[in-house]
């Protein structure tokens, strides 16, 4: 395999590029996870991760992928045979449903066309019909990584409240945390699920559950067998900065550095930056003459843009060409969107010139592949970036 100069452009919707600062922090020597130096590290990250979720309640950290955080959310709050209302916003919402089924719960999936977020009215209607309160939880993906659609969580909370239903609200923020504004406490979420490899700018390997008081109470009465994922086993040691089993020490070093970076930029500025880059990307896609998978502008994702291609176009062949010729990775279409779409990630450690390079790679790829499109997509994005440069640099 021949050497390629320059850096690889990893523009999938996660894992994202890991900043040098985080990589350097992760290279620190591993320390005794029962000693005082680790205790200071553990206490620090467990406290300072809370504002990233928008909570003052505990955030539990597991050595795992985001899938582990899904399982922890389910097995701590539900009992065997419990019914869970879920919404089919895309590939990952469907996988979460499949997990619930394998674990012995009874998921009920509201169908959709994958181009819209979870419908608060449909959820309210179904909960209102559930007069015996057999549904114990509503599980929703905040930002569906397969489609670039963001569900309106505050409206879903209101729908649950309007139905006067006691169901818990479980939300997946694996591809939105640290990239799109999210408020665990203010929006009345009971369990927020997340992972380290996207907006938190880390490699895969850490998963998170932010938990409400109501969720904690549910975990005390849950009849679901669990061991590794048990919140109660974690919470006691966490109070003193420790973990009940061997933690991912070097990833926690990286997490501490990533939180430093988010604090230095300011979360409001982080969200504004992502909003701006997403808008520039959509302007490029529209100028090329392609459709965006997300059909509702109010639900556009600021973490990624999924692009629909004409029936005659093979998006996977386009992705291969762009990888071979320009050393850039783009996201594939998944499940129902396989062979119909590709995805541009614009989240994490990302700036204007990174986006300009990303969109240039797509436009050059379209030309090299002979795919019919309108010219000027990159220029449309550059014009917007130039017009708005500095406007989102300091929100507060």
N, C-alpha and C positions, 0 to 999 in steps of 0.2 A: 504494500500500500504506500503510495507516494505521499510525501509531506505537502501540506497545504499551508501557505503563509497566511498570516492574519488569524483572527479568532473565528471559531464556528459560531454562527448565529442560531441560537436555540430559541426559536420563536413559536414553540408549541405552548399550549396554555398551562404548562407545568409538567414536570419540574422546570423551574425557571433558572436563569443564570444566577450563580452564587457569587456575591461580591467578594473581592479580594480580602476585605476586612473580615468577613465572616470565615472565609477559608483559613486566614491566618489565625483567627481565634480558635478554630477547631484543631489547629496543629499544636496547641498547648499540651504539655505532658498530662497524661491521665493521672488523676489523684485518687486517694482513698475516699471512697464514697460514704464512709462512716466517720470521716474526720472533719475538723472544724473548717478547713478551707472549702470543702464541698458544701458544708452546711450553709456557709455564706452565699455560695453560688446558688444553691437550691432555693433558699429563702428569697434571694433577689429576683430570680426569674419568675417564681411563683407569684410574687406580688406585682411585679411590673408588667406581666402579661395581661393582667386584668383590664386595664384601660383599652388595650387593643380590641378586646371583646366588648367593651362598653359595659363592664360589670364591676361590682364591688364584692361579688360572691366568689367562692372558690373556682379556680380553673385547674382541672386535673390533667396531668401530662403523663401519657403512656409512651414507652418505646414501641412504636408501631406506625404503620401507614394510616391514612385516613379511614381505611376500611375498618381498622381496629376501633377507631373512635365511633364509627357507626354502631358496631357491635356493643361497645360499652354503653352507649346511650340506650339501646334497646334492652339489654339484659339487666340493667340497674333499675329501670323504671317499670318494667312490665312483668307479668306472670304468665306461665304457660297458657296458651289458648286466647290470650287477650287480643282484641281487635285493634288494628292500627289503620287509620285513614291516611292514604298517601296519594300523591298527584303525579301523573306521568308527564313530567316536564322534559324528559330526555333519557339518555342512556344510563346516567348515574342514579337517577331516581328509580329506574327500573331495577338496577342492581341492588339498591337498598331494599326494595320490595322483596326481591328474591332472597336476600339474607334473612329478612323477617320471617319468611315462610320456612326456611331451613331451620331456624331456631325454634320453631313450634308456635309462633304467633299466627294471627289470622289477618294478613294485610288485605286491605280493600283499596284498589287502585282506581282513581278517577282518570279516565282516558283523556288524551289531548292530541293535538297534531304536531307537538314538539316545537311549535313556533311561537308559543305564548307561555307565560308563567302560570303558576298555580292560581286558579280562579277563586278569589275570596267568596263570591256569591255561591259557587257550586259547593264549596266547603261548608258554608253556613247552611245551605239547604239540606245537605246530607246530615249535618249534626242536629239540625232541628227535627229531622225525621227519627233520630236515634233517641227516642223518649226514655228508654231504659238505661241510657248511658253505657251501652256495651262497648262503644269505641273509647279506648283508654288514652290514645295519643293521636295527634296529627303530625305527620312527618313530611317535611318539605325541603327541597334543595333551594337554597337562596340564589346561587348563581350556577346554572346548569352548564357545566364545562363542555358538554357535547354540542350545545346549541347557541351559546352566547345570549341566553335569556335569563334575566334576573327577576325573581318573584318578589312581590311587595309584602314583606313579612309583617309590617305594622298593620296592614289591611287584613291579613289573615288572622292576626291576633284579635282584631276588632270583630271579624266574622265569628270566631269562637265565642267571644264575649256576647255578641248579639244573639247567638243561639242559646245562651245561658248554659253552656256545656262545660263540664269539668275536665275535658281532655287536656293532657299535657301537649305542649307545642315543642317539637324537636326540629331543629334546623341544621342543615349541612351548609357550612361556610368554607369548605375546603378550598374552593377557587376564588373566594371573595374576601376572606379575612386579610386585612392589611392592604387591600386594594380598593374596596368599595365600602362606603359608609355602612356601618352595622352597629346596632345598639341592643345588646342582649337584654339589659335591664329595662330600658325605656320602651322596648317593643314587647315586653312581656313574654320573652322566650324562656322555656324551662330547661332545655338542653341545647347548647350550641356545639356542633361537631366541627373540628377542623384538623388540618395537617400542616406540616412544616415547609413543604416543598414549593409553595407558590408565592403568595404575597409576603410571607415571612422570610423569603430569600434564603432558605436553607436546603440542604439535600433532603430527600425523603428519610423518614425514620422517627419523627415525633408526631404524636396525635394528641388531640385536646378535647376535653369536655368542659365547657363552662356550664355551671349548674345552678338552678334557682333553689330557693328554700323548699318549694313545692316538689321539685324533682328529688331533692335530698330525702324528703319525707317518704316519697314513693319508693326510694331505694331501700328504706328501712323495712318496708312491708312487702316488697316484691318477693314472690315465691320462685323466681327463676334461678336455677343453679348457675353459679359463676365463681371464678376464683381469680384468675389473672386480672380480670376487668373490674373487680369489686371496688367501688368508690370508697366504701367504708374502710377497707384495708389501706387505702392511699391517704385518706384525710388525716389520720392520726399522725403518722410520720411527717406528712407535709407541713403540719403546724410548726415543726421545728426545722424545716428545710431539708428533710430527708425523704427517702422513698423506701417502700417495704422490700424491694428487690433491686438488683443491680440496675441503675439508671444509665442512660446514654450520655455519659459525662461530656464527651467532646461535642456532641450535638447541643448540649446545654450551654457550653461555652459559646457556640455559634449563635444560639438563641439570644443570649445576653447581648452579644454584639449587634444582632439584628434589631433588638428592641432599642438599643442605643441609637441606631441609625434612624429608626422610625420616630423616636423622640426628638432627635436633632432636626429632622425635616419638619416635624409636626404632623399629626395625623390628618388634620384638615388639608394641609398642603399635599400630603400623599394622595388623598382622595381626589383633590382638584387636578393633580397631575394625571392620574389615571383617567379621569373624565375627559380631559383635554386630548390625550393621546387616542382614546377611543373615538372621539368625534372626528379627529383627523383621519383615522383609519376608515371610518364609515364614509367620509367624503371621497376618499380614494376609491373605495369599492363602488360607490354610486357613479363616480365619473367613468370608471371602467365599463359601466353598463350592467353590472351584476346585481343580483338581489341579496339582501342580508337575510339569514335564516330567521332572526327575530322579527316578527311582524308588527310588534307594538313598540313604537318609539319610547313609550314610558317604561319599557322593560329592557331597553338596550343594556348590554353588559359593558362595564368599563374595564374588564379584565381581558376579554378576548372578543373577536368578531368572527362569526362563522359565515362563510360565503357560499351561497348556492351557485352552482354552475349549470349551464345549459345541458340538456340530455346528451348531446353529442360530445361533450367534454369529459375526459377521464381525469378527475382531480388527483388521483394517486399517481398517474403518469406525470402530471405537472409537478407534483411534490418531489418525485424522484429526480426529474430534470433539474429543479431548483437546488436540490441537495448536491447533485453531481457537479453542476456548473458553477454554483455560487456558494456552496458550503453553508446552506441555511436549511434548518428543519422547520416544517410547518405541521400543524396538527391534521390528522386524518379525519374524515367523516366516520362516525361510529354508528353501528346498528342500523337504524332506519335511514341514516344519512350517509351510509357507506356508498361510495361511488357517486354521491350527489353534492358533496360539499368539501371544503377544506377550511381550516381554522387558523387564524392569525392571533398569536398570543402577544399582548402588549401590557404585561403586568410585572411587578417586582422591581428589580434594579434596572431602570429603564429611563431613557431621556429622549430629547427631540432627535438627536442625530442617530440614535439607535433605531428609532421609528423610521426615520428617513431611509436608512439602509435597508430595513426590513421591507418597506413598501417598494423600494427600488428593486430589490431582489424578486418580489412578486411580479412587478411589471416587466422586468427583463425576461422572467420565466414565461410569462404569457406570450411575449413576442417570439422567444426562441421556440416555443411549442406550436406556434402558428395558430393560437387560439384567438378567435375573433373577439375583439374588445375595442373600446374607444380609448384613444390616447389621453393623457393628461391626468391620470389618477394621482400619480406622485406629486405633480404640480399642484393639484387641488389641496392635497394634504400640506404641502410646503407653504402654500399661501396662507392657510389657516394657522399653521404653527407660527409663521412670521407675524401675522396680525395679532396673535394672542401671546407672543413671547413676553414673559415677565408678568403677565396678568394673573397667572395662577402660581407664581413663584413664592409669594408670601401672602397667604390668606389671612394669617393672624400674626 
